[in-house]
Every structure is written in C-alpha cells, then in structure tokens.
Amino acid sequence: MPERTVVIGSAQGLHARPAKIFVQEAARQPVRVLISAGGKAPVPAASILGVLALGAKQGAEVTLSAEGEQAERVLDELAGLLARDLDAEPDPA
C-alpha cells in the first residue's frame, strides 16, 4: 500500500479550518485514504471527526496511505495540501 509521510504546515496544526479543507479534498478522491499521526490508529481521511481526533499540531508528522489505481497521485496531492499553511490561505469556499 503506497504511503506518504508529511509534516503539517498549518500554523495552528490540523485544527477545524485546515482539517475541513483537507477532509473535503480527501472525500473528492476516487480512492479511500487513511491518515495517522502520533502512533494512533489510522482513520479515514474523509472523516472530520477522525482527522480532528488525531490532534496533529504544526510540525507533526502524519502518514497518508491509500490503495487503488490512482493512489500515488492522490497521496501526492493530499500530502502537498497538508504541507502548506492552510491558515494563511484564503477560504476556498
């Protein structure tokens, strides 16, 4: 199963706003993505409650994993999203 490890770039970590942006993007993907951090069990990346429960702070490493035909592309895209400071970007909505 392909994986990516990425450092959280958002200044306040993966709190409500960056988590929402990440979860919405994960939910749009054609493959199921899991995310884990801090030794906690992986949770679905499309679950806002699961992602928030990880408590990932700025600088924390998280691991994304996915299986399927487009897994590599999806993991690259989502890892790039998490590495950015989503707190500093305008709301995409």
C-alpha positions as CSV (number, residue, x, y, z in Angstrom):
1,M,0.0,0.0,0.0
2,P,1.5,3.3,-1.0
3,E,2.2,5.8,1.8
4,R,3.4,9.4,2.2
5,T,4.7,11.0,5.4
6,V,4.3,14.7,5.6
7,V,4.9,17.4,8.1
8,I,1.8,19.6,9.0
9,G,2.5,23.1,7.6
10,S,-0.5,25.0,9.0
11,A,0.5,27.4,11.7
12,Q,-2.2,26.1,14.2
13,G,-1.9,22.5,13.2
14,L,-4.7,20.4,11.8
15,H,-7.5,22.2,13.6
16,A,-11.0,22.9,12.3
17,R,-10.4,25.0,9.2
18,P,-7.4,23.2,7.7
19,A,-8.9,19.9,8.7
20,K,-12.1,20.8,6.9
21,I,-10.2,21.8,3.7
22,F,-8.2,18.5,3.8
23,V,-11.2,16.3,4.6
24,Q,-13.3,17.9,1.7
25,E,-10.4,17.2,-0.7
26,A,-9.9,13.7,0.6
27,A,-13.7,13.0,0.1
28,R,-13.5,14.0,-3.5
29,Q,-10.8,11.4,-4.4
30,P,-11.6,8.2,-6.2
31,V,-9.7,6.1,-3.6
32,R,-10.1,5.7,0.1
33,V,-7.3,7.5,2.0
34,L,-6.3,6.8,5.6
35,I,-4.3,9.2,7.8
36,S,-2.5,8.5,11.1
37,A,-0.3,10.5,13.5
38,G,1.4,10.1,16.8
39,G,1.1,6.3,16.9
40,K,-2.7,6.5,16.8
41,A,-4.6,4.1,14.6
42,P,-5.3,5.2,11.0
43,V,-8.6,7.0,10.4
44,P,-10.4,7.7,7.2
45,A,-9.1,11.0,5.7
46,A,-12.7,11.9,4.7
47,S,-13.8,11.9,8.4
48,I,-13.7,15.3,10.0
49,L,-14.0,13.8,13.5
50,G,-11.3,11.2,12.8
51,V,-8.9,13.8,11.5
52,L,-9.5,16.2,14.4
53,A,-9.1,13.4,16.9
54,L,-5.5,12.9,15.7
55,G,-4.6,16.3,17.3
56,A,-1.8,16.9,14.8
57,K,0.0,20.2,15.6
58,Q,2.2,22.2,13.3
59,G,5.4,20.3,12.6
60,A,3.9,17.0,13.4
61,E,4.4,14.1,11.0
62,V,1.3,12.4,9.6
63,T,1.2,9.3,7.4
64,L,-1.2,9.0,4.5
65,S,-2.0,5.7,2.8
66,A,-4.2,4.6,0.0
67,E,-4.8,1.7,-2.3
68,G,-6.0,1.7,-5.8
69,E,-5.3,2.7,-9.3
70,Q,-4.8,6.4,-8.6
71,A,-3.3,6.1,-5.1
72,E,0.1,7.6,-5.9
73,R,-1.4,10.7,-7.5
74,V,-4.0,11.2,-4.7
75,L,-1.3,10.8,-2.0
76,D,0.9,13.3,-3.7
77,E,-1.9,15.8,-3.9
78,L,-3.1,15.4,-0.3
79,A,0.4,15.4,1.1
80,G,1.1,18.7,-0.8
81,L,-2.1,20.2,0.7
82,L,-1.1,19.2,4.3
83,A,2.4,20.7,3.9
84,R,1.0,24.1,3.1
85,D,0.0,26.7,5.7
86,L,-3.7,26.5,5.1
87,D,-4.3,29.1,7.8
88,A,-2.6,31.7,5.7
89,E,-4.6,31.0,2.5
90,P,-8.0,32.5,1.6
91,D,-11.0,30.3,2.3
92,P,-11.6,28.3,-1.0
93,A,-15.4,28.4,-0.5
